[in-house]
């Protein structure tokens, strides 16, 4: 039977997740309207259509960076709630036990992400899901593309840390007062909620769930969000801006292009299929590796996935 304290905690977590969706989306819309208003003003003579205005806004590297401000705004609220309601200092949302060399942990996450990306690309090419786009390359790097690269890095770093602080640093950390295995599964299920608006297929949802499981397991065995934040930020940048799927093209070269995003719509998109496959393999490897080390890194308790 679930205790009243557990019920209150769960309700508070759901409210925070919903609040994050509302705040981030409202602020993103407001930022878009500001940029759109600016382009409408400077183009008053030609009176461009809504589609043209959208292209101008999305084509501005600064817009990409500014949208990350919405994440920072919600983190400010989350830090306040954690401090006032849960008596947690901001540092407690980054680590749940003493750790050494957080930058090295983040770098390890970046390295893992790069290796994962190689597997992702190799699997996608072998399955014929996408192909190398010779026409898109960094040979024609100009100032605007360099600005996109810089803003894309900023956006991905902020987004990666924002999601890890919320879903692992706060939600999973709070749930770990229960049995760790339950906390891991439940936090991964909650991680699906913000993505449900854009993903409706089995493989896509499974890929997101396995991502939550992987990052949550990393948080438990390392005691911090830095490894998962390194993976999250790096993959976010690469998947949305470089390897990219055409619907996420912000102006950076899409070196690998999917033949069709909906070619496998009966079970999921190629994105979801590849993500689910890579995350399942990664989670299995991590679990076996941690078992062989006899749980030396486990801080709370042994987690049986």
Backbone as CSV, one residue per row, in Angstrom:
resi,resn,N_x,N_y,N_z,CA_x,CA_y,CA_z,C_x,C_y,C_z
1,UNK,0.834,-1.197,0.000,0.000,0.000,0.000,0.870,1.250,0.000
2,UNK,0.561,2.213,-0.855,1.371,3.420,-0.980,1.065,4.367,0.170
3,UNK,2.108,4.844,0.862,1.921,5.762,1.982,1.497,7.130,1.491
4,UNK,0.969,7.937,2.432,0.533,9.289,2.064,1.710,10.141,1.626
5,UNK,2.881,9.959,2.261,4.061,10.725,1.877,4.496,10.388,0.453
6,UNK,4.413,9.110,0.096,4.775,8.699,-1.256,3.807,9.287,-2.272
7,UNK,2.526,9.325,-1.915,1.512,9.897,-2.810,1.759,11.378,-3.023
8,UNK,2.075,12.086,-1.939,2.357,13.517,-2.041,3.575,13.756,-2.916
9,UNK,4.612,12.933,-2.735,5.828,13.068,-3.539,5.523,12.843,-5.012
10,UNK,4.766,11.803,-5.319,4.451,11.495,-6.708,3.634,12.621,-7.336
11,UNK,2.644,13.140,-6.612,1.822,14.236,-7.131,2.685,15.474,-7.375
12,UNK,3.604,15.749,-6.461,4.493,16.910,-6.611,5.376,16.765,-7.849
13,UNK,5.871,15.557,-8.092,6.706,15.311,-9.263,5.919,15.526,-10.548
14,UNK,4.697,14.992,-10.602,3.867,15.159,-11.792,3.559,16.638,-12.032
15,UNK,3.271,17.377,-10.966,2.996,18.815,-11.096,4.215,19.542,-11.646
16,UNK,5.413,19.182,-11.162,6.643,19.822,-11.642,6.886,19.526,-13.119
17,UNK,6.633,18.289,-13.531,6.823,17.925,-14.943,5.860,18.714,-15.828
18,UNK,4.592,18.765,-15.417,3.600,19.515,-16.193,3.943,20.999,-16.204
19,UNK,4.369,21.511,-15.047,4.754,22.927,-14.951,5.936,23.233,-15.863
20,UNK,6.879,22.300,-15.940,8.039,22.513,-16.818,7.602,22.601,-18.272
21,UNK,6.665,21.733,-18.668,6.152,21.758,-20.046,5.474,23.092,-20.341
22,UNK,4.660,23.562,-19.414,3.931,24.813,-19.622,4.893,25.991,-19.708
23,UNK,5.787,26.100,-18.734,6.694,27.243,-18.679,7.623,27.271,-19.890
24,UNK,8.254,26.130,-20.189,9.213,26.086,-21.295,8.520,26.385,-22.623
25,UNK,7.345,25.800,-22.852,6.645,26.030,-24.116,6.130,27.455,-24.243
26,UNK,5.594,28.005,-23.165,5.101,29.382,-23.201,6.249,30.351,-23.470
27,UNK,7.378,30.154,-22.800,8.525,31.036,-23.014,9.087,30.877,-24.424
28,UNK,9.109,29.641,-24.924,9.589,29.431,-26.294,8.687,30.127,-27.318
29,UNK,7.380,30.062,-27.090,6.438,30.758,-27.977,6.662,32.260,-27.903
30,UNK,6.880,32.766,-26.681,7.127,34.202,-26.512,8.402,34.634,-27.231
31,UNK,9.449,33.814,-27.128,10.708,34.118,-27.818,10.499,34.107,-29.328
32,UNK,9.752,33.107,-29.803,9.467,33.043,-31.236,8.702,34.283,-31.692
33,UNK,7.704,34.707,-30.921,6.907,35.874,-31.287,7.758,37.140,-31.342
34,UNK,8.725,37.261,-30.441,9.620,38.415,-30.460,10.446,38.440,-31.742
35,UNK,11.007,37.292,-32.108,11.798,37.216,-33.336,10.918,37.444,-34.559
36,UNK,9.722,36.816,-34.554,8.811,36.977,-35.684,8.372,38.432,-35.820
37,UNK,8.115,39.087,-34.690,7.730,40.498,-34.720,8.841,41.365,-35.294
38,UNK,10.077,41.032,-34.937,11.219,41.786,-35.453,11.322,41.645,-36.969
39,UNK,11.206,40.409,-37.472,11.321,40.191,-38.911,10.133,40.777,-39.667
40,UNK,8.955,40.765,-39.052,7.795,41.397,-39.682,8.001,42.897,-39.797
41,UNK,8.626,43.474,-38.777,8.863,44.921,-38.756,9.866,45.341,-39.822
42,UNK,10.983,44.595,-39.910,12.012,44.997,-40.873,11.625,44.625,-42.305
43,UNK,10.596,43.753,-42.454,10.154,43.354,-43.795,8.791,43.945,-44.129
44,UNK,8.448,45.051,-43.497,7.110,45.639,-43.650,6.778,45.948,-45.108
45,UNK,7.769,46.330,-45.896,7.511,46.701,-47.280,7.121,45.522,-48.143
46,UNK,7.728,44.360,-47.894,7.470,43.185,-48.732,6.329,42.316,-48.204
47,UNK,5.985,42.500,-46.932,4.913,41.743,-46.279,5.069,40.231,-46.522
48,UNK,6.088,39.599,-45.937,6.290,38.160,-46.126,5.199,37.350,-45.427
49,UNK,4.927,36.151,-45.914,3.934,35.283,-45.302,4.453,34.637,-44.030
50,UNK,3.558,33.936,-43.344,3.932,33.294,-42.086,5.037,32.266,-42.284
51,UNK,4.975,31.526,-43.399,5.995,30.513,-43.667,7.365,31.157,-43.858
52,UNK,7.390,32.283,-44.541,8.654,32.993,-44.759,9.202,33.521,-43.440
53,UNK,8.311,34.053,-42.601,8.727,34.562,-41.288,9.305,33.428,-40.448
54,UNK,8.642,32.266,-40.488,9.131,31.109,-39.736,10.532,30.717,-40.202
55,UNK,10.740,30.738,-41.521,12.059,30.415,-42.054,13.122,31.385,-41.590
56,UNK,12.776,32.670,-41.520,13.726,33.680,-41.046,14.083,33.461,-39.581
57,UNK,13.062,33.151,-38.773,13.298,32.963,-37.332,14.174,31.747,-37.088
58,UNK,13.771,30.599,-37.664,14.524,29.368,-37.466,15.917,29.477,-38.086
59,UNK,16.038,30.308,-39.113,17.327,30.492,-39.766,18.268,31.418,-39.025
60,UNK,17.836,31.938,-37.868,18.688,32.825,-37.073,19.352,32.012,-35.963
61,UNK,20.684,31.902,-35.964,21.363,31.109,-34.929,21.037,31.587,-33.521
62,UNK,20.822,32.900,-33.361,20.544,33.442,-32.037,19.235,32.902,-31.473
63,UNK,18.264,32.627,-32.343,16.986,32.075,-31.888,17.199,30.726,-31.220
64,UNK,18.094,29.918,-31.787,18.384,28.605,-31.220,18.942,28.740,-29.813
65,UNK,19.849,29.701,-29.619,20.442,29.900,-28.300,19.422,30.466,-27.316
66,UNK,18.581,31.393,-27.778,17.608,32.041,-26.894,16.565,31.059,-26.365
67,UNK,16.217,30.038,-27.164,15.217,29.080,-26.707,15.698,28.305,-25.477
68,UNK,17.014,28.233,-25.303,17.545,27.552,-24.121,17.277,28.352,-22.852
69,UNK,16.983,29.649,-22.984,16.707,30.474,-21.813,15.467,29.989,-21.072
70,UNK,14.521,29.396,-21.810,13.318,28.863,-21.173,13.672,27.751,-20.194
71,UNK,14.637,26.908,-20.572,15.076,25.842,-19.677,15.715,26.403,-18.418
72,UNK,16.526,27.447,-18.603,17.188,28.070,-17.454,16.153,28.672,-16.513
73,UNK,15.106,29.277,-17.080,14.051,29.883,-16.263,13.376,28.832,-15.388
74,UNK,13.062,27.667,-15.961,12.415,26.641,-15.143,13.382,26.081,-14.108
75,UNK,14.665,25.960,-14.452,15.630,25.460,-13.464,15.671,26.366,-12.242
76,UNK,15.512,27.668,-12.466,15.466,28.591,-11.341,14.310,28.258,-10.410
77,UNK,13.151,27.947,-10.991,11.985,27.552,-10.192,12.246,26.231,-9.487
78,UNK,12.859,25.273,-10.203,13.134,23.958,-9.620,14.096,24.070,-8.442
79,UNK,15.138,24.886,-8.575,16.083,25.083,-7.481,15.377,25.684,-6.267
80,UNK,14.455,26.617,-6.518,13.717,27.251,-5.424,12.834,26.230,-4.716
81,UNK,12.112,25.398,-5.482,11.249,24.372,-4.898,12.082,23.374,-4.099
82,UNK,13.199,22.936,-4.671,14.053,21.963,-3.987,14.571,22.518,-2.663
83,UNK,14.897,23.808,-2.651,15.441,24.423,-1.442,14.365,24.664,-0.396
84,UNK,13.244,25.235,-0.815,12.203,25.634,0.124,11.333,24.463,0.589
85,UNK,11.061,23.543,-0.318,10.150,22.435,-0.002,10.902,21.190,0.468
86,UNK,12.002,20.864,-0.210,12.720,19.621,0.090,14.026,19.832,0.851
87,UNK,14.356,21.088,1.130,15.591,21.415,1.861,16.833,20.866,1.164
88,UNK,16.830,20.968,-0.168,17.973,20.527,-0.966,18.717,21.731,-1.514
89,UNK,20.015,21.746,-1.361,20.835,22.786,-1.983,20.959,22.510,-3.482
90,UNK,21.239,23.529,-4.289,21.394,23.297,-5.738,22.387,22.197,-6.066
91,UNK,23.463,22.089,-5.283,24.472,21.068,-5.560,23.890,19.669,-5.430
92,UNK,22.856,19.516,-4.577,22.232,18.211,-4.392,21.509,17.724,-5.642
93,UNK,21.195,18.643,-6.570,20.538,18.244,-7.811,21.556,17.820,-8.869
94,UNK,22.838,17.983,-8.560,23.901,17.545,-9.467,24.536,16.244,-8.974
95,UNK,24.647,16.088,-7.668,25.288,14.901,-7.090,24.470,14.410,-5.896
96,UNK,24.514,13.100,-5.644,23.850,12.562,-4.460,24.817,11.856,-3.527
97,UNK,26.111,12.011,-3.812,27.158,11.490,-2.937,28.451,12.202,-3.314
98,UNK,29.441,12.204,-2.420,30.711,12.867,-2.762,31.339,12.244,-4.005
99,UNK,31.725,13.093,-4.952,32.355,12.597,-6.177,33.641,13.379,-6.435
100,UNK,34.479,12.844,-7.278,35.727,13.498,-7.652,35.740,13.740,-9.167
101,UNK,36.323,14.846,-9.549,36.545,15.177,-10.960,35.267,15.109,-11.796
102,UNK,34.295,15.989,-11.504,33.051,15.982,-12.294,33.284,16.276,-13.767
103,UNK,34.297,17.108,-14.085,34.587,17.398,-15.484,35.063,16.147,-16.218
104,UNK,35.800,15.302,-15.498,36.231,14.036,-16.110,35.030,13.133,-16.345
105,UNK,34.070,13.147,-15.420,32.847,12.372,-15.616,32.092,12.880,-16.848
106,UNK,32.001,14.206,-16.975,31.317,14.772,-18.134,32.044,14.379,-19.417
107,UNK,33.382,14.454,-19.404,34.166,14.057,-20.567,33.979,12.593,-20.918
108,UNK,33.851,11.747,-19.891,33.579,10.331,-20.120,32.242,10.163,-20.830
109,UNK,31.254,10.970,-20.408,29.947,10.933,-21.055,30.031,11.343,-22.514
110,UNK,30.816,12.368,-22.804,31.001,12.817,-24.193,31.617,11.695,-25.028
111,UNK,32.643,11.029,-24.470,33.300,9.926,-25.183,32.326,8.783,-25.442
112,UNK,31.523,8.438,-24.429,30.530,7.376,-24.597,29.545,7.744,-25.701
113,UNK,29.136,9.013,-25.729,28.188,9.473,-26.747,28.780,9.350,-28.145
114,UNK,30.043,9.678,-28.297,30.688,9.586,-29.604,30.772,8.140,-30.076
115,UNK,31.102,7.228,-29.143,31.146,5.804,-29.494,29.748,5.321,-29.861
116,UNK,28.759,5.763,-29.075,27.368,5.395,-29.355,26.944,5.883,-30.732
117,UNK,27.384,7.094,-31.089,27.017,7.654,-32.380,27.605,6.838,-33.530
118,UNK,28.810,6.335,-33.345,29.418,5.486,-34.373,28.572,4.230,-34.574
119,UNK,28.135,3.628,-33.445,27.277,2.442,-33.529,25.955,2.790,-34.195
120,UNK,25.393,3.929,-33.816,24.119,4.390,-34.357,24.203,4.550,-35.870
121,UNK,25.247,5.244,-36.326,25.415,5.483,-37.759,25.665,4.171,-38.503
122,UNK,26.518,3.321,-37.928,26.814,2.042,-38.575,25.554,1.191,-38.704
123,UNK,24.749,1.140,-37.637,23.510,0.349,-37.674,22.529,0.938,-38.686
124,UNK,22.427,2.267,-38.714,21.508,2.917,-39.645,21.900,2.717,-41.094
125,UNK,23.196,2.808,-41.367,23.679,2.597,-42.730,23.493,1.141,-43.159
126,UNK,23.793,0.221,-42.227,23.668,-1.200,-42.553,22.217,-1.582,-42.821
127,UNK,21.293,-0.945,-42.087,19.873,-1.247,-42.261,19.255,-0.475,-43.418
128,UNK,20.032,0.432,-44.015,19.527,1.214,-45.134,18.543,2.295,-44.724
129,UNK,18.580,2.696,-43.453,17.645,3.712,-42.969,18.049,5.115,-43.414
130,UNK,19.364,5.349,-43.527,19.801,6.646,-44.022,21.133,6.491,-44.743
131,UNK,21.538,7.550,-45.409,22.745,7.489,-46.219,23.572,8.749,-46.012
132,UNK,24.845,8.642,-46.365,25.728,9.787,-46.258,25.363,10.809,-47.328
133,UNK,25.254,12.063,-46.924,24.885,13.130,-47.844,26.141,13.881,-48.259
134,UNK,26.672,13.511,-49.413,27.922,14.106,-49.884,27.784,15.606,-50.135
135,UNK,26.565,16.037,-50.450,26.347,17.454,-50.752,26.462,18.323,-49.512
136,UNK,26.253,17.716,-48.327,26.316,18.464,-47.080,27.676,18.205,-46.430
137,UNK,28.439,19.225,-46.219,29.734,19.046,-45.577,30.158,20.346,-44.917
138,UNK,31.235,20.262,-44.168,31.775,21.445,-43.496,32.790,22.175,-44.372
139,UNK,32.928,21.747,-45.638,33.897,22.394,-46.516,33.495,23.832,-46.827
140,UNK,32.204,24.109,-46.751,31.723,25.450,-47.063,31.329,26.197,-45.791
141,UNK,32.108,25.991,-44.735,31.838,26.635,-43.458,31.927,28.146,-43.597
142,UNK,30.845,28.837,-43.239,30.839,30.296,-43.274,30.501,30.826,-41.886
143,UNK,30.367,32.137,-41.775,30.123,32.755,-40.476,28.801,32.292,-39.882
144,UNK,27.769,32.215,-40.716,26.458,31.806,-40.207,26.484,30.371,-39.716
145,UNK,27.141,29.490,-40.478,27.208,28.095,-40.053,28.020,27.953,-38.771
146,UNK,29.088,28.745,-38.657,29.889,28.736,-37.433,29.060,29.216,-36.244
147,UNK,28.208,30.215,-36.491,27.325,30.708,-35.434,26.329,29.632,-35.026
148,UNK,25.806,28.878,-36.010,24.898,27.778,-35.706,25.603,26.712,-34.873
149,UNK,26.840,26.418,-35.216,27.597,25.433,-34.453,27.748,25.875,-33.000
150,UNK,28.121,27.151,-32.806,28.297,27.679,-31.453,26.996,27.693,-30.674
151,UNK,25.934,28.219,-31.285,24.632,28.275,-30.618,24.058,26.879,-30.400
152,UNK,24.322,25.975,-31.348,23.861,24.598,-31.193,24.518,23.915,-30.005
153,UNK,25.795,24.191,-29.796,26.508,23.634,-28.640,25.921,24.187,-27.341
154,UNK,25.709,25.512,-27.303,25.124,26.136,-26.113,23.743,25.558,-25.820
155,UNK,22.912,25.479,-26.857,21.555,24.950,-26.713,21.581,23.513,-26.194
156,UNK,22.454,22.687,-26.757,22.510,21.280,-26.380,23.036,21.092,-24.970
157,UNK,24.020,21.886,-24.571,24.552,21.806,-23.207,23.471,22.160,-22.189
158,UNK,22.788,23.272,-22.429,21.755,23.715,-21.488,20.610,22.714,-21.442
159,UNK,20.175,22.242,-22.610,19.078,21.283,-22.660,19.454,19.970,-21.993
160,UNK,20.666,19.488,-22.259,21.124,18.247,-21.651,21.155,18.330,-20.140
161,UNK,21.729,19.405,-19.600,21.797,19.566,-18.150,20.412,19.805,-17.561
162,UNK,19.574,20.569,-18.270,18.219,20.846,-17.783,17.439,19.550,-17.567
163,UNK,17.456,18.652,-18.552,16.699,17.418,-18.428,17.313,16.481,-17.396
164,UNK,18.639,16.447,-17.304,19.273,15.582,-16.309,19.038,16.094,-14.889
165,UNK,19.079,17.405,-14.695,18.821,17.970,-13.368,17.387,17.677,-12.946
166,UNK,16.432,17.836,-13.865,15.029,17.615,-13.534,14.721,16.130,-13.327
167,UNK,15.068,15.288,-14.300,14.627,13.895,-14.269,15.517,12.982,-13.434
168,UNK,16.805,13.246,-13.366,17.669,12.432,-12.543,18.026,13.143,-11.233
169,UNK,18.490,14.381,-11.311,18.930,15.086,-10.114,17.815,15.329,-9.114
170,UNK,16.593,15.596,-9.622,15.489,15.826,-8.694,14.550,14.617,-8.611
171,UNK,13.946,14.231,-9.730,12.905,13.194,-9.694,13.464,11.852,-9.227
172,UNK,14.494,11.336,-9.895,15.049,10.044,-9.497,15.644,10.123,-8.094
173,UNK,16.303,11.218,-7.787,16.892,11.403,-6.464,15.835,11.335,-5.377
174,UNK,14.679,11.952,-5.613,13.583,11.920,-4.646,12.978,10.517,-4.547
175,UNK,12.868,9.836,-5.670,12.250,8.516,-5.685,13.151,7.439,-5.079
176,UNK,14.449,7.707,-4.979,15.376,6.699,-4.466,15.170,6.395,-2.993
177,UNK,14.316,7.164,-2.321,13.972,6.820,-0.944,13.128,5.546,-0.922
178,UNK,12.567,5.170,-2.096,11.894,3.893,-2.249,12.940,2.870,-2.678
179,UNK,12.509,1.685,-3.103,13.435,0.687,-3.616,14.043,1.199,-4.911
180,UNK,15.389,1.185,-5.044,16.044,1.749,-6.226,15.514,1.236,-7.559
181,UNK,15.214,-0.064,-7.646,14.711,-0.606,-8.913,13.379,0.032,-9.282
182,UNK,12.482,0.205,-8.301,11.199,0.858,-8.559,11.404,2.305,-8.973
183,UNK,12.321,2.974,-8.280,12.610,4.386,-8.588,13.118,4.530,-10.015
184,UNK,13.976,3.588,-10.424,14.549,3.645,-11.768,13.466,3.465,-12.831
185,UNK,12.627,2.465,-12.661,11.558,2.211,-13.626,10.562,3.370,-13.677
186,UNK,10.164,3.865,-12.510,9.167,4.929,-12.466,9.712,6.224,-13.057
187,UNK,10.961,6.568,-12.751,11.548,7.796,-13.297,11.680,7.710,-14.815
188,UNK,11.965,6.514,-15.328,12.053,6.328,-16.783,10.689,6.486,-17.437
189,UNK,9.638,6.014,-16.757,8.280,6.187,-17.282,7.883,7.657,-17.285
190,UNK,8.242,8.380,-16.226,7.935,9.817,-16.158,8.696,10.574,-17.239
191,UNK,9.893,10.097,-17.570,10.722,10.732,-18.602,10.030,10.714,-19.964
192,UNK,9.116,9.757,-20.154,8.395,9.655,-21.423,7.396,10.791,-21.590
193,UNK,6.837,11.280,-20.477,5.706,12.217,-20.517,5.940,13.425,-21.424
194,UNK,7.066,14.166,-21.297,7.238,15.344,-22.157,7.364,15.015,-23.636
195,UNK,7.768,13.764,-23.940,7.983,13.391,-25.339,6.729,12.832,-26.004
196,UNK,5.686,12.589,-25.220,4.479,11.974,-25.765,3.780,12.855,-26.795
197,UNK,4.017,14.181,-26.729,3.366,15.080,-27.676,3.902,14.915,-29.087
198,UNK,5.143,14.417,-29.215,5.774,14.317,-30.528,6.032,12.882,-30.968
199,UNK,5.858,11.928,-30.074,6.174,10.540,-30.393,4.996,9.647,-30.026
200,UNK,4.471,8.936,-31.016,3.288,8.115,-30.793,3.516,6.650,-31.150
201,UNK,4.683,6.310,-31.657,4.920,4.956,-32.124,5.647,4.124,-31.064
202,UNK,5.459,2.819,-31.138,5.991,1.909,-30.123,7.502,2.034,-29.989
203,UNK,8.211,1.970,-31.113,9.667,2.007,-31.073,10.173,3.333,-30.514
204,UNK,9.516,4.426,-30.863,9.938,5.736,-30.389,9.785,5.853,-28.872
205,UNK,8.625,5.424,-28.371,8.379,5.484,-26.932,9.322,4.543,-26.187
206,UNK,9.559,3.363,-26.761,10.486,2.422,-26.146,11.898,3.006,-26.098
207,UNK,12.293,3.685,-27.181,13.616,4.311,-27.209,13.762,5.365,-26.134
208,UNK,12.726,6.166,-25.922,12.760,7.207,-24.888,12.807,6.567,-23.503
209,UNK,11.993,5.513,-23.304,11.987,4.820,-22.015,13.362,4.243,-21.702
210,UNK,13.989,3.594,-22.679,15.316,3.007,-22.468,16.370,4.083,-22.227
211,UNK,16.171,5.259,-22.830,17.073,6.374,-22.554,16.969,6.765,-21.085
212,UNK,15.737,6.861,-20.572,15.541,7.174,-19.165,16.135,6.118,-18.249
213,UNK,16.003,4.846,-18.630,16.592,3.754,-17.846,18.119,3.852,-17.822
214,UNK,18.696,4.102,-19.000,20.155,4.183,-19.108,20.710,5.343,-18.290
215,UNK,20.142,6.530,-18.483,20.635,7.695,-17.756,20.388,7.563,-16.259
216,UNK,19.243,6.968,-15.883,18.954,6.770,-14.469,19.925,5.792,-13.830
217,UNK,20.248,4.730,-14.532,21.184,3.734,-14.014,22.579,4.345,-13.858
218,UNK,22.960,5.167,-14.830,24.247,5.861,-14.725,24.269,6.777,-13.504
219,UNK,23.149,7.451,-13.254,23.069,8.350,-12.092,23.234,7.567,-10.789
220,UNK,22.606,6.395,-10.704,22.678,5.599,-9.480,24.087,5.080,-9.227
221,UNK,24.750,4.586,-10.257,26.053,3.958,-10.024,27.201,4.963,-9.961
222,UNK,27.010,6.180,-10.486,28.081,7.180,-10.419,27.846,8.208,-9.330
223,UNK,26.598,8.372,-8.892,26.298,9.336,-7.849,26.183,10.762,-8.325
224,UNK,26.125,10.980,-9.646,26.005,12.341,-10.163,25.347,12.323,-11.540
225,UNK,24.998,13.513,-12.015,24.387,13.619,-13.345,25.421,13.885,-14.430
226,UNK,26.700,13.998,-14.083,27.679,14.497,-15.046,27.950,13.546,-16.208
227,UNK,27.977,12.240,-15.961,28.198,11.302,-17.056,26.993,11.324,-18.000
228,UNK,25.789,11.209,-17.432,24.589,11.213,-18.276,24.394,12.559,-18.964
229,UNK,24.780,13.662,-18.298,24.678,14.986,-18.927,25.644,15.094,-20.100
230,UNK,26.828,14.490,-19.975,27.780,14.494,-21.076,27.247,13.727,-22.268
231,UNK,26.639,12.563,-22.009,26.042,11.772,-23.085,24.859,12.524,-23.692
232,UNK,23.978,13.015,-22.834,22.745,13.678,-23.261,23.041,14.905,-24.121
233,UNK,23.932,15.763,-23.646,24.251,16.996,-24.375,24.896,16.700,-25.719
234,UNK,25.837,15.763,-25.733,26.551,15.440,-26.970,25.622,14.812,-28.004
235,UNK,24.819,13.831,-27.567,23.897,13.199,-28.502,22.830,14.179,-28.984
236,UNK,22.403,15.065,-28.099,21.417,16.072,-28.492,21.967,16.922,-29.629
237,UNK,23.198,17.351,-29.503,23.819,18.181,-30.531,23.996,17.402,-31.831
238,UNK,24.522,16.197,-31.729,24.800,15.421,-32.927,23.527,14.969,-33.641
239,UNK,22.548,14.491,-32.863,21.337,13.959,-33.482,20.443,15.040,-34.067
240,UNK,20.412,16.196,-33.430,19.518,17.249,-33.908,20.175,18.183,-34.910
241,UNK,21.494,18.207,-34.955,22.143,19.233,-35.764,23.170,18.729,-36.770
242,UNK,23.658,17.533,-36.617,24.713,17.064,-37.526,24.284,15.801,-38.260
243,UNK,23.971,14.739,-37.506,23.549,13.505,-38.148,22.160,13.719,-38.718
244,UNK,21.593,14.711,-38.314,20.199,15.126,-38.224,19.198,14.490,-39.133
245,UNK,18.010,14.609,-38.619,16.816,14.242,-39.317,16.258,15.547,-39.852
246,UNK,15.817,15.543,-41.063,15.500,16.781,-41.767,14.541,17.691,-41.000
247,UNK,13.613,17.133,-40.232,12.653,17.979,-39.523,13.322,18.789,-38.415
248,UNK,14.556,18.422,-38.008,15.255,19.155,-36.972,16.378,20.026,-37.536
249,UNK,16.414,20.225,-38.835,17.512,20.953,-39.464,17.446,22.434,-39.123
250,UNK,18.425,22.905,-38.349,18.489,24.312,-37.967,19.504,25.085,-38.807
251,UNK,19.952,24.500,-39.896,20.905,25.203,-40.732,22.272,24.560,-40.761
252,UNK,22.485,23.581,-39.875,23.750,22.865,-39.868,23.718,21.758,-40.920
253,UNK,24.885,21.313,-41.359,24.907,20.265,-42.385,24.409,18.934,-41.832
254,UNK,23.462,18.329,-42.512,22.965,17.005,-42.128,23.796,15.976,-42.887
255,UNK,24.854,15.497,-42.258,25.790,14.626,-42.947,25.178,13.268,-43.272
256,UNK,24.218,12.832,-42.442,23.525,11.574,-42.707,22.037,11.867,-42.734
257,UNK,21.393,11.532,-43.816,19.990,11.893,-44.024,19.143,10.639,-44.147
258,UNK,18.033,10.601,-43.400,17.122,9.469,-43.497,16.411,9.483,-44.842
259,UNK,16.202,8.294,-45.399,15.446,8.182,-46.646,14.026,8.674,-46.430
260,UNK,13.430,8.249,-45.335,12.072,8.686,-45.002,11.872,8.524,-43.505
261,UNK,11.469,9.614,-42.850,11.268,9.560,-41.402,10.139,8.609,-41.024
262,UNK,9.209,8.354,-41.942,8.056,7.537,-41.616,8.029,6.209,-42.380
263,UNK,9.198,5.764,-42.819,9.277,4.528,-43.603,8.820,3.311,-42.801
264,UNK,8.955,3.363,-41.478,8.603,2.228,-40.641,7.524,2.629,-39.637
265,UNK,6.539,3.396,-40.104,5.549,3.971,-39.211,4.674,2.949,-38.506
266,UNK,4.639,1.686,-39.015,3.784,0.691,-38.357,4.338,0.288,-36.995
267,UNK,5.630,0.455,-36.756,6.194,0.202,-35.425,6.912,1.427,-34.865
268,UNK,7.305,2.336,-35.743,8.011,3.517,-35.275,8.844,4.131,-36.369
269,UNK,9.386,5.292,-36.092,10.241,5.963,-37.056,11.645,5.373,-37.001
270,UNK,12.441,5.564,-38.042,13.832,5.106,-37.991,14.577,5.664,-36.784
271,UNK,14.257,6.910,-36.399,14.876,7.510,-35.218,14.624,6.649,-33.996
272,UNK,13.357,6.288,-33.784,13.001,5.505,-32.612,13.587,4.111,-32.638
273,UNK,13.595,3.484,-33.815,14.135,2.130,-33.944,15.620,2.109,-33.599
274,UNK,16.375,3.040,-34.170,17.816,3.100,-33.901,18.094,3.434,-32.432
275,UNK,17.335,4.387,-31.889,17.531,4.795,-30.490,17.245,3.641,-29.544
276,UNK,16.148,2.925,-29.787,15.795,1.792,-28.929,16.878,0.724,-28.985
277,UNK,17.390,0.440,-30.190,18.419,-0.591,-30.356,19.703,-0.208,-29.617
278,UNK,20.183,1.006,-29.849,21.443,1.436,-29.240,21.319,1.514,-27.726
279,UNK,20.196,2.033,-27.218,20.021,2.154,-25.770,19.895,0.793,-25.103
280,UNK,19.225,-0.143,-25.759,19.093,-1.492,-25.198,20.460,-2.152,-25.064
281,UNK,21.279,-2.029,-26.113,22.634,-2.593,-26.077,23.468,-1.902,-25.005
282,UNK,23.404,-0.573,-24.942,24.182,0.197,-23.970,23.796,-0.153,-22.537
283,UNK,22.496,-0.280,-22.297,22.014,-0.601,-20.957,22.458,-2.002,-20.543
284,UNK,22.413,-2.947,-21.467,22.837,-4.312,-21.174,24.327,-4.367,-20.858
285,UNK,25.122,-3.671,-21.658,26.577,-3.634,-21.433,26.892,-2.998,-20.083
286,UNK,26.238,-1.889,-19.757,26.472,-1.200,-18.490,26.082,-2.084,-17.317
287,UNK,24.957,-2.776,-17.444,24.489,-3.635,-16.356,25.465,-4.781,-16.099
288,UNK,25.907,-5.433,-17.165,26.862,-6.541,-17.029,28.183,-6.037,-16.449
289,UNK,28.651,-4.888,-16.947,29.899,-4.310,-16.456,29.816,-4.007,-14.970
290,UNK,28.702,-3.425,-14.542,28.552,-3.076,-13.138,28.447,-4.327,-12.267
291,UNK,27.783,-5.355,-12.773,27.682,-6.613,-12.040,29.058,-7.232,-11.825
292,UNK,29.895,-7.173,-12.863,31.218,-7.777,-12.767,32.100,-7.037,-11.762
293,UNK,31.812,-5.776,-11.560,32.567,-5.011,-10.562,31.978,-5.197,-9.171
294,UNK,31.038,-6.147,-9.052,30.424,-6.496,-7.771,29.738,-5.318,-7.097
295,UNK,29.175,-4.423,-7.935,28.425,-3.302,-7.372,29.280,-2.306,-6.642
296,UNK,30.584,-2.232,-6.978,31.486,-1.344,-6.251,31.085,0.111,-6.352
297,UNK,30.403,0.495,-7.446,30.043,1.888,-7.632,28.636,2.219,-7.160
298,UNK,27.871,1.170,-6.754,26.488,1.431,-6.379,26.439,2.143,-5.046
299,UNK,25.730,3.268,-5.007,25.707,4.087,-3.814,24.529,3.793,-2.914
300,UNK,23.349,3.521,-3.482,22.147,3.326,-2.659,21.934,1.854,-2.334
301,UNK,21.876,1.055,-3.357,21.638,-0.390,-3.203,21.809,-1.026,-4.563
302,UNK,21.903,-2.330,-4.588,22.011,-3.016,-5.872,20.697,-2.862,-6.620
303,UNK,20.812,-2.465,-7.882,19.612,-2.239,-8.689,19.443,-3.397,-9.652
304,UNK,18.374,-4.128,-9.516,18.063,-5.216,-10.433,17.083,-4.705,-11.479
305,UNK,17.586,-4.410,-12.660,16.766,-3.866,-13.726,15.710,-4.883,-14.126
